[in-house]
Amino acid sequence: MLSKIEVNRFNTLITKSPVILEKMEIIEKVAKTDSSVLLLGESGVGKELFAEQIHLKSSRNEAAFVRVNCAAIPEGLLESELFGHVKGAFTNAISNRKGRFELADGGTLFLDEIGDLPFSLQAKILRVIQERKFEKVGSDITITVNVRIIAATNKNLEEQVKKNEFRGDLYYRLNVLPIFIPPLRQRTEDIPELADYFLDNFMRETKKQFNGFSDEALESMLSYSWPGNIRELQNCIERACIIGKNKWIGSEDLFLKHSDSFNEGDIIERNLKNAINVFKTSFINKVLEENNWNQTETARALAIQRTYLSRLIKELNITPKE
């Protein structure tokens, strides 16, 4: 069976970090165009939420927003899912069916995990972007659509192009407006906001009530590197809601395995601001050491301006270890 098509179901974007607020300013400008957008970033950073924001802030916001996960649909069914089919085109094609491009006509099509798109379909996608035309599987009738394409990937498409695993012409058409979404470890201001949001949601689902997170739990979340990003944080809070027995979610409820390279140290005054500064100090110090205290290289690794890094070093009193 073909997978269920989800149309116009939107999520809440939670953020407080300067780096994401800066991305939102870019998205405001990008949304006003009809150009293709390529969202880049690690798995779980929330690329789909940013795709939704582009659609919602665009002139297409009253039309359909249709999602396709190119990695989740079997290759043999993906062409039919994207372009539709006519009755008798293949076994089990018992009636005509619209594909995602037709459903998104006038609106936006979000192609998630575009790096996993089969090579055989890439030429057909390129044609739709360039000419807005395609044919259904089993049909020779050309269909014209007006669809904006937003693609996302956690893969290095440039490397895939070099290896002939991804078409260069399609890559350059998708890469008109690239936007990199930073990982959660580079936007620590968002961790408490997201944790509270997920806690509220899962308290309703589990029908349990908590006062919030203990100081130790907040410190634990702020000092953790979150390799699975927001998705991992969401799963962590859900698990904590299920197993938590006290009024406050404790660090033991989170089951986070911290790297030995992070040493939070002792916090005299346990509050959120200090917890955030503890993490920033430890993380920036670590990256500075990795780059031999070269502030230009460190700023590049942290994806921030060098002047901002210098200010943080001064404000947080970060000095080389003896």
C-alpha positions in Angstrom: 0.0 0.0 0.0 1.1 3.6 -0.6 1.9 5.6 2.4 -0.6 8.1 3.8 -0.2 11.6 2.5 0.0 14.3 5.2 -1.1 17.8 4.1 -1.1 21.1 6.1 -0.2 19.7 9.5 2.1 22.2 11.2 4.4 22.0 14.2 5.4 24.7 16.8 8.8 26.2 16.4 10.4 26.9 19.8 13.5 29.1 19.9 15.3 31.7 22.0 18.8 31.4 20.7 20.3 34.3 18.7 21.6 32.0 16.0 18.1 30.6 15.2 16.5 34.0 15.5 19.0 35.1 12.9 18.0 32.2 10.7 14.4 33.2 11.0 15.3 36.7 9.6 16.7 34.9 6.6 13.6 32.8 6.3 11.4 35.9 6.3 13.3 37.1 3.2 13.5 33.7 1.5 9.8 33.1 2.0 8.9 36.0 -0.2 10.5 34.3 -3.2 9.5 31.2 -5.2 13.1 29.9 -5.5 14.0 26.4 -4.4 15.5 26.2 -0.9 17.9 23.6 0.4 17.9 23.0 4.2 21.1 21.5 5.5 22.0 20.1 9.0 22.3 17.1 11.1 19.5 14.6 11.6 17.0 15.8 14.2 17.8 19.6 14.1 14.2 20.4 13.0 14.7 21.1 9.2 11.0 20.2 8.6 9.9 22.9 11.0 11.9 25.5 9.1 10.4 24.3 5.8 7.0 24.8 7.4 8.0 28.4 8.4 9.0 29.2 4.9 5.7 28.0 3.6 3.6 29.8 6.3 5.4 33.1 5.7 5.1 32.8 1.9 2.3 33.9 -0.5 1.5 30.2 -0.9 0.5 29.8 2.8 -3.2 29.2 2.0 -2.3 26.3 -0.4 -1.1 22.8 0.4 2.1 22.0 2.2 3.0 18.4 1.2 5.8 16.4 2.7 7.7 13.5 1.2 10.4 11.6 3.1 12.5 10.2 0.2 14.3 7.7 2.4 11.1 6.3 3.9 9.3 5.2 0.7 10.6 2.1 -1.2 12.3 3.0 -4.4 9.7 1.0 -6.4 6.9 3.1 -5.1 8.5 6.5 -4.9 7.9 7.5 -8.5 4.2 6.8 -8.1 4.1 8.6 -4.8 5.7 11.7 -6.3 4.0 11.8 -9.7 0.9 9.6 -9.4 -0.2 6.8 -11.7 -3.0 5.7 -14.0 -5.1 2.7 -13.6 -3.3 -0.4 -14.8 0.1 1.2 -14.7 1.4 -1.7 -12.5 0.1 -4.5 -10.3 -2.4 -3.1 -7.7 -2.9 0.1 -9.7 -6.7 -0.4 -9.6 -7.5 3.3 -10.1 -6.0 6.6 -11.1 -4.1 8.4 -8.3 -2.7 11.8 -7.8 0.9 12.1 -6.7 2.5 14.6 -4.3 3.3 17.1 -7.0 -0.3 17.4 -8.0 -1.5 17.6 -4.4 1.0 20.4 -3.8 0.0 22.4 -6.9 -0.1 26.1 -6.0 1.6 25.3 -2.7 4.9 23.9 -1.4 6.4 20.4 -1.7 8.9 19.4 1.0 11.4 16.8 -0.1 13.0 15.5 3.1 16.2 13.3 2.9 16.7 14.4 -0.7 20.2 12.9 -0.6 18.5 9.4 -0.6 16.5 10.2 -3.8 17.2 7.4 -6.3 19.4 8.5 -9.2 16.8 7.2 -11.6 14.2 9.8 -10.4 16.5 12.8 -10.1 16.2 13.7 -13.8 12.4 13.7 -13.5 12.6 16.0 -10.4 14.9 18.3 -12.2 12.5 18.6 -15.1 9.6 19.5 -12.8 11.8 22.3 -11.2 12.8 23.6 -14.6 9.7 23.2 -16.7 7.0 22.4 -14.1 5.9 19.4 -16.2 5.8 15.7 -15.7 3.8 12.5 -16.6 2.2 10.1 -14.3 3.4 6.5 -14.2 1.8 4.7 -17.1 0.7 7.8 -18.9 2.0 9.9 -21.8 -0.2 13.0 -20.9 1.9 15.9 -19.7 0.7 17.6 -16.5 1.8 21.1 -15.6 2.0 22.2 -11.9 3.1 25.3 -10.0 5.0 24.0 -7.0 7.7 25.5 -4.8 10.4 22.9 -3.8 12.0 22.9 -0.4 14.5 20.1 0.0 16.4 18.9 3.1 19.3 16.6 3.8 21.9 15.7 6.5 24.2 14.4 3.8 27.0 16.2 1.9 25.5 16.6 -1.5 28.7 18.1 -3.0 30.6 14.9 -2.1 27.7 12.8 -3.6 28.0 14.8 -6.8 31.7 14.1 -7.0 31.0 10.4 -6.5 28.3 10.5 -9.2 25.7 9.5 -6.6 23.7 12.8 -7.1 23.2 14.8 -10.2 25.2 18.0 -10.3 22.5 19.9 -12.3 19.8 19.0 -9.7 22.1 19.9 -6.8 22.7 23.4 -8.3 19.0 23.9 -8.9 18.1 23.0 -5.3 21.0 24.9 -3.9 19.8 28.3 -5.0 19.1 29.4 -1.4 20.9 27.0 1.0 20.2 27.4 4.8 22.3 25.6 7.4 20.4 24.7 10.6 22.9 24.5 13.5 22.8 21.5 15.9 21.3 21.8 19.3 24.7 21.9 21.0 25.4 25.2 19.3 22.1 26.8 20.5 22.0 25.9 24.2 19.6 28.8 24.9 16.9 26.6 23.2 17.4 23.6 25.5 15.4 24.8 28.5 12.7 26.3 26.2 12.3 23.0 24.3 12.5 20.9 27.4 9.6 22.8 29.0 7.6 22.6 25.9 8.0 18.9 25.6 7.4 18.4 29.3 4.0 20.2 29.0 3.1 18.0 26.0 4.1 14.7 27.6 2.4 15.6 31.0 -0.8 15.8 29.1 -0.2 12.5 27.2 0.9 10.6 30.3 -1.6 12.3 32.6 1.1 13.0 35.1 2.0 16.3 36.7 5.6 17.6 37.4 6.7 21.0 38.8 9.5 21.1 36.2 13.2 20.2 36.1 15.5 20.1 39.1 18.7 22.3 39.0 20.7 19.1 38.5 18.6 18.0 35.6 19.0 21.4 33.9 22.7 21.3 34.4 22.8 17.8 32.9 20.8 18.8 29.8 22.9 22.0 29.3 26.2 20.1 29.5 25.1 17.2 27.2 26.2 17.3 23.6 22.8 16.0 22.1 24.1 14.0 19.1 20.5 13.2 18.2 19.6 16.9 18.5 16.0 18.0 19.2 14.6 14.5 18.4 16.8 13.0 21.1 15.8 15.7 23.6 12.1 15.0 22.8 12.6 11.3 23.4 14.6 12.0 26.6 11.8 14.1 28.1 9.1 11.6 27.1 11.1 8.8 28.9 11.6 11.0 31.9 7.8 11.7 32.1 7.0 8.0 32.0 9.5 6.9 34.7 9.6 10.1 36.8 8.2 9.5 40.3 8.9 12.8 42.1 7.5 16.3 41.8 10.6 17.4 39.8 12.2 15.7 36.9 15.7 14.8 38.2 18.9 14.2 36.3 18.6 10.4 37.1 15.3 10.4 35.1 17.0 11.7 32.0 19.5 8.8 31.6 22.1 11.0 29.8 25.6 9.6 29.3 28.0 12.5 29.4 31.4 12.6 27.8 34.3 12.7 30.2 35.6 15.7 28.2 32.9 17.9 29.7 33.4 19.0 33.3 30.7 21.3 34.6 32.6 22.1 37.8 30.9 23.4 40.9 28.1 25.9 40.7 27.8 28.0 43.8 24.5 29.7 42.9 22.4 27.1 41.1 20.2 28.9 38.6 19.6 28.7 34.8 21.9 31.6 33.8 24.8 30.0 35.7 24.0 26.6 34.2 24.1 28.0 30.7 27.3 29.8 31.4 28.9 26.6 32.8 28.2 24.8 29.5 29.3 27.7 27.4 32.6 28.0 29.3 33.3 24.3 29.1 32.4 23.9 25.5 34.2 27.0 24.2 37.3 26.1 26.1 37.3 22.6 24.6 36.9 23.9 21.0 39.7 26.6 21.6 42.0 23.8 22.8 41.2 21.7 19.7 42.2 24.7 17.5 45.3 25.7 19.6 43.5 28.8 20.8 43.3 30.2 17.3 40.2 32.4 17.7 39.5 32.6 13.9 39.4 28.8 13.5 37.5 28.4 16.7 34.8 30.9 15.6 34.5 29.0 12.3 34.1 25.7 14.1 31.5 27.2 16.4 29.7 28.9 13.5 29.8 32.3 15.2 31.5 35.7 14.4 35.1 36.0 15.7 34.2 39.3 17.5 31.4 37.5 19.3 33.8 34.7 20.3 36.2 37.3 21.7 33.4 38.9 23.7 32.4 35.5 25.1 36.0 34.7 26.1 36.2 38.0 28.0 32.7 37.8 29.6 33.2 34.2 30.7 36.8 34.7 31.8 38.0 31.8 29.7 41.8 31.3 29.9 44.2 28.6 28.7 44.7 25.7 31.2 48.2 25.6 32.7 
